[in-house]
Amino acid sequence: MSSYFPQLNYKFGRKAPVKSKRETVVPEPDYRIPIVLLGATGGLIYTDNLIAAVPVGLLGLLLLVQATRVRFVFDDEALEVKVGSELQESGENVFVGGKNRWKYSSFVNWEFWWPNFPILVYFKETQTKPEGQIHFFPIIFNGKQLYDTMVERAGPSKTSGPK
C-alpha cells in the first residue's frame, strides 16, 4: 500500500531521504605570489638593497616550495590541509595543536585579503577553541577556485568577494 503513496513512506519513517555527498575539491596551485616576491627580490638586488632582498627572497622561496606541496582539500564536511601529490596528512598544527581539519559548520567567518589580488585567506572557526580560533594562509592556490569552493562549502563571506 505504501508503494502507492510514496509520501507516506517519509511520514512514517520507512525511508529517509538520501543526503547527496559533494565531490572533493582540491584547488590547483598558483605561483603568482611567490613569483612576484622573487621578482621583487631581483629588483632589490639590482638596486643593491640586499638587506631587504634577503627576507623578501626567502619568503618568495618558502611560498614557492609550499605552493608545490601544500593542498587544501575540501571534502563533503570539512576543509583539511594536506601535503604532497599523494595528499598525505599534514600532521599536528604547530601553532594551536590538533589536526589541520576544520568542519565547515564551525566557521564563524572567512575573508580574502585583498579581493582584487588575493594574498591571504583568513578564517575563524570554533572547533579548535570554543571562543574561536583565527587562521591565516597565503593564497598559493587558484584564487577563483578557492573562493568558489569556500562560498559553496562554508557559505558566503561576510564582507568580501572577488570583484
C-alpha positions as CSV (number, residue, x, y, z in Angstrom):
1,M,0.0,0.0,0.0
2,S,2.8,2.4,0.8
3,S,4.2,2.0,-2.7
4,Y,1.1,3.7,-4.0
5,F,1.6,6.6,-1.6
6,P,5.3,7.3,-1.5
7,Q,4.8,10.4,0.6
8,L,3.6,8.2,3.4
9,N,7.0,6.4,3.5
10,Y,8.7,9.6,4.6
11,K,5.9,10.4,7.1
12,F,6.1,7.1,8.9
13,G,9.9,6.9,8.8
14,R,10.2,3.9,6.5
15,K,12.6,5.6,4.1
16,A,14.9,8.6,4.9
17,P,15.8,11.0,2.1
18,V,19.4,10.3,1.0
19,K,21.8,13.2,1.5
20,S,24.0,13.7,-1.5
21,K,27.7,13.9,-1.0
22,R,29.6,16.7,-2.6
23,E,32.7,16.0,-4.7
24,T,36.1,16.5,-3.0
25,V,37.7,19.6,-4.4
26,V,41.5,20.3,-4.3
27,P,42.2,23.8,-5.7
28,E,45.1,24.0,-8.2
29,P,48.4,25.6,-7.1
30,D,49.1,29.2,-8.1
31,Y,52.6,30.6,-8.2
32,R,51.9,34.3,-8.8
33,I,52.6,35.5,-5.2
34,P,56.0,33.6,-5.0
35,I,56.9,34.8,-8.5
36,V,56.1,38.4,-7.6
37,L,58.2,38.2,-4.4
38,L,61.1,36.6,-6.3
39,G,60.8,39.3,-9.0
40,A,60.9,42.0,-6.3
41,T,63.9,40.3,-4.8
42,G,65.7,40.6,-8.2
43,G,64.8,44.3,-8.3
44,L,66.1,44.8,-4.8
45,I,69.4,43.0,-5.6
46,Y,69.7,45.1,-8.8
47,T,69.4,48.3,-6.7
48,D,72.0,46.9,-4.1
49,N,69.3,46.7,-1.4
50,L,70.5,43.3,0.0
51,I,69.1,43.9,3.4
52,A,65.5,44.0,2.0
53,A,66.3,41.4,-0.7
54,V,67.2,38.6,1.7
55,P,63.8,38.4,3.7
56,V,61.7,39.0,0.6
57,G,63.6,36.4,-1.4
58,L,63.4,33.8,1.5
59,L,59.6,34.4,1.8
60,G,59.3,34.0,-2.0
61,L,61.2,30.7,-1.9
62,L,59.2,29.4,1.0
63,L,55.9,30.2,-0.7
64,L,57.2,28.7,-4.0
65,V,58.1,25.4,-2.2
66,Q,54.8,25.4,-0.2
67,A,52.8,26.0,-3.4
68,T,54.3,22.8,-4.8
69,R,53.5,20.7,-1.7
70,V,50.6,22.1,0.4
71,R,47.0,21.4,-0.7
72,F,43.6,22.5,0.7
73,V,41.2,19.5,0.5
74,F,37.5,20.4,0.6
75,D,35.6,17.2,1.3
76,D,31.9,16.9,2.0
77,E,32.1,18.2,5.6
78,A,35.4,19.9,6.2
79,L,38.5,21.8,5.0
80,E,41.7,19.9,5.5
81,V,45.4,20.9,4.9
82,K,47.3,18.0,3.3
83,V,50.8,17.7,1.7
84,G,52.3,16.2,-1.3
85,S,50.8,14.8,-4.5
86,E,49.5,11.8,-2.6
87,L,47.6,14.2,-0.2
88,Q,49.2,12.9,3.0
89,E,48.3,14.0,6.5
90,S,50.0,17.3,7.3
91,G,50.5,16.4,11.0
92,E,49.5,18.4,14.0
93,N,49.1,22.2,13.7
94,V,52.3,23.7,15.1
95,F,50.7,26.9,16.3
96,V,47.5,25.7,18.1
97,G,47.8,21.9,18.1
98,G,45.3,19.4,16.7
99,K,44.6,18.2,13.2
100,N,44.6,20.6,10.3
101,R,41.0,19.8,9.6
102,W,38.0,22.1,10.3
103,K,34.3,21.4,9.8
104,Y,32.5,24.0,7.7
105,S,29.8,24.2,10.4
106,S,32.5,25.6,12.8
107,F,33.4,28.5,10.5
108,V,32.3,31.8,12.0
109,N,33.7,34.0,9.2
110,W,36.2,33.9,6.4
111,E,37.7,36.6,4.1
112,F,40.1,37.0,1.2
113,W,42.6,39.9,1.6
114,W,42.6,41.6,-0.9
115,P,39.8,40.5,-3.2
116,N,41.2,42.0,-6.5
117,F,44.6,40.3,-6.0
118,P,44.0,37.9,-3.1
119,I,47.1,37.3,-1.0
120,L,45.7,36.0,2.3
121,V,42.8,33.8,3.4
122,Y,41.5,34.5,6.9
123,F,39.0,32.3,8.6
124,K,37.8,31.9,12.2
125,E,36.4,28.7,13.5
126,T,35.1,27.4,16.8
127,Q,36.3,23.8,16.5
128,T,39.8,24.4,17.9
129,K,38.7,26.7,20.7
130,P,35.1,27.5,21.7
131,E,35.8,31.2,21.7
132,G,37.1,31.0,18.2
133,Q,40.5,30.4,16.6
134,I,41.8,32.6,13.8
135,H,43.8,31.2,10.9
136,F,45.7,32.9,8.1
137,F,47.0,31.2,5.0
138,P,48.8,32.7,1.9
139,I,46.8,32.1,-1.2
140,I,49.1,29.8,-3.1
141,F,46.1,28.2,-4.9
142,N,43.9,29.2,-7.7
143,G,42.1,32.2,-6.1
144,K,38.8,31.9,-8.0
145,Q,38.6,28.2,-7.5
146,L,39.4,28.6,-3.8
147,Y,36.8,31.4,-3.4
148,D,34.0,29.5,-5.2
149,T,34.7,26.4,-3.1
150,M,34.7,28.4,0.2
151,V,31.4,30.0,-0.8
152,E,29.8,26.7,-1.7
153,R,31.1,24.8,1.4
154,A,31.4,27.4,4.2
155,G,28.7,29.9,3.0
156,P,29.3,33.5,1.7
157,S,32.0,35.7,3.3
158,K,30.5,38.5,5.4
159,T,32.2,41.4,3.7
160,S,34.3,40.5,0.7
161,G,34.3,38.7,-2.6
162,P,36.2,38.8,-5.9
163,K,35.5,42.0,-7.7
